[in-house]
Amino acid sequence: MTKPLGLVLASVLTLVFIGLAPLLQPAWLLTLFLVPFSLILFLIRETRYVSLSIVALAVLYGLDWLSTFVFTCTLGIVVIGEVVFRLTGDRHAAYLHHLVAAIAVSIAVMLYLQYAAPLVAVMGVVVAVLLRAALRGRDDALMIEALGVAMTMFLFEELNFEVDLTLLVAAAVIAFGFGYTSYRFRVADISGLFSGAMIGIILIVFADVRWFLIMLTFFIIGAGATRYRYGDKEQLGVAQEHGGVRGYFNVFANGLVATGAAILYGLTGQAAFAALFMGSVASAAADTAASEIGITGKTPYLITTLKPVPRGTNGGVTLRGEVAAVIASAAVAAVAWAMGVADPWMVVVTVAAGFIGTNVDSLVGATLENSGRIGNSGTNLVATFSGGVSGMLIYMLG
């Protein structure tokens, strides 16, 4: 645990310069004061990386690459959040304390600067806690967290997307509720909790809650497929590690394309981006079902040579897996159609896109992944991108 002296100095320095930021203009003037003072923290071993993260943010602010709000809010989220995290101990409850502290300091900065874009702050808070969980154990974690939060807030500020505060709060409650439930049922770890929450907030805010429910359909299908005959898969040595608990790598690999599609849809309102979303989610569901259910079928055949291969071989396909992929895609499409997100043509396109995506996954697995040039998460990302883009193109041509 960090010594109190370093924590006190870090907190005081952060609060003082948040208060001075709007008063000391131009921005480089604050940087001239902040950098020397923050170096005092560098002399204290336990707060060395806190000091470096402050310096990095101060330099970016002094170069006018960050607005006053993004700079001060990032500074508060990262430093105060880290201080609270260390004071409460390196355990799972500390992440909740980090989250609460980051929310509190964000609200305080918004009120102080009279800033009226809460989505920017919310994304900064979620990314901060996500990076804290994902980079646990790394000495440079705080530096990466500071830069990650600043860049995320900068991007969302540039998007200038207006959202009703009530909707944003509801989205946060729903998304974190889903993330916590996934964590409690051992579907996701801590990093998976926060990455899933971030995706959920974006889906609800930029599209609507129905898109979140469609993504939830994929998670339910994935969880069910992973647990399907899990004992048999364990005996065969092909079961998912840690009981199929998902981390941020898996969440982003399967949800990044869908998240981007939701943002594009929210900014443009174009139905083509809804098809991109549907195709990527169907691909993720189809691939998971094909892998987890297909592996319990008969001898798989390598998709590139059609020769028999051992169970668990990347790129191996079975009839049972292909059928499971189509059913999973159809389930995603049916949910979207029932909620009015997909019209009949998009339903057909979604099933086709899911089938394409899962077989692209097998093709990439048999070539790039088996040769060690790409990992499983990379394969999943390529598959969801391929399925999503295929769905978008087929929908536009139909």
DAVENZI-V239861 format. One record per backbone hydrogen bond with DSSP energy under -1.0 kcal/mol. CO is the residue of the C=O (numbers start at 1). NH is the residue of the N-H. Records with the same first field share a line. If there is no record, write none. Layout:
CO = NH / NH
This chain:
3 = 7
4 = 8
5 = 9
6 = 10
7 = 11
8 = 12
9 = 13
10 = 14
11 = 15
12 = 16
13 = 17
14 = 18
15 = 19
16 = 20
17 = 21
20 = 23 / 24
23 = 25
26 = 29
27 = 31
28 = 32
29 = 33
30 = 34
31 = 35
33 = 37
34 = 38
35 = 39
37 = 40
41 = 44
44 = 47
45 = 48
47 = 51
48 = 52
49 = 53
50 = 54
51 = 55
52 = 56
53 = 57
54 = 58
55 = 59
56 = 60
57 = 61
58 = 62
59 = 63
60 = 65
61 = 64
67 = 71
68 = 72
69 = 73
70 = 74
71 = 75
72 = 76
73 = 77
74 = 78
75 = 79
76 = 80
77 = 81
78 = 82
79 = 83
80 = 84
81 = 85
82 = 86
83 = 87
84 = 88
89 = 91
91 = 94
92 = 95
93 = 97
94 = 98
95 = 99
96 = 100
97 = 101
98 = 102
99 = 103
100 = 104
101 = 105
102 = 106
103 = 107
104 = 108
105 = 109
106 = 110
107 = 111
108 = 112
109 = 113
110 = 115
117 = 120
118 = 122
119 = 123
120 = 124
121 = 125
122 = 126
123 = 127
124 = 128
125 = 129
126 = 130
127 = 131
128 = 132
129 = 133
130 = 134
131 = 135
135 = 138
138 = 141
140 = 144
141 = 145
142 = 146
143 = 147
144 = 148
145 = 149
146 = 150
147 = 151
148 = 152
149 = 153
150 = 154
151 = 155
152 = 156
153 = 157
154 = 158
155 = 159
156 = 160
164 = 168
165 = 169
166 = 170
167 = 171
168 = 172
169 = 173
170 = 174
171 = 175
172 = 176
173 = 177
174 = 178
175 = 179
176 = 180
177 = 181
178 = 182
179 = 183
180 = 184
181 = 185
182 = 187 / 188
183 = 186
187 = 246
189 = 193
190 = 194
191 = 195
192 = 196
193 = 197
194 = 198
195 = 199
196 = 200
197 = 201
198 = 202
199 = 203
200 = 204
201 = 205
202 = 206
203 = 207
208 = 211 / 212
209 = 213
210 = 214
211 = 215
212 = 216
213 = 217
214 = 218
215 = 219
216 = 220
217 = 221
218 = 222
219 = 223
220 = 224
221 = 225
222 = 226
223 = 227
227 = 230
229 = 233
230 = 234
231 = 235
232 = 236
233 = 238
241 = 244
246 = 189
247 = 251
248 = 252
249 = 253
250 = 254
251 = 255
252 = 256
255 = 259
256 = 260
257 = 261
258 = 262
259 = 263
260 = 264
261 = 265
262 = 266
263 = 267
264 = 268
265 = 269
270 = 273
271 = 275
272 = 276
273 = 277
274 = 278
275 = 279
276 = 280
277 = 281
278 = 282
279 = 283
280 = 284
281 = 285
282 = 286
283 = 287
284 = 288
285 = 289
286 = 290
287 = 291
288 = 292
289 = 293
290 = 294
291 = 295
293 = 296
294 = 297
300 = 309
301 = 317
302 = 306
307 = 302
310 = 313
313 = 316
315 = 303
317 = 301
318 = 322
319 = 323
320 = 324
321 = 325
322 = 326
323 = 327
324 = 328
325 = 329
326 = 330
327 = 331
328 = 332
329 = 333
330 = 334
331 = 335
332 = 336
333 = 337
334 = 338
335 = 339
336 = 341 / 342
337 = 340
343 = 347
344 = 348
345 = 349
346 = 350
347 = 351
348 = 352
349 = 353
350 = 354
351 = 355
352 = 356
353 = 357
354 = 358
355 = 359
356 = 360
357 = 361
358 = 362
359 = 363
360 = 364
361 = 365
362 = 366
363 = 367
364 = 369
365 = 370
367 = 371
368 = 373
369 = 372
375 = 379
376 = 380
377 = 381
378 = 382
379 = 383
380 = 384
381 = 385
382 = 386
383 = 387
384 = 388
385 = 389
386 = 390
387 = 391
388 = 392
389 = 393
390 = 394
391 = 395
392 = 396
393 = 397
394 = 398
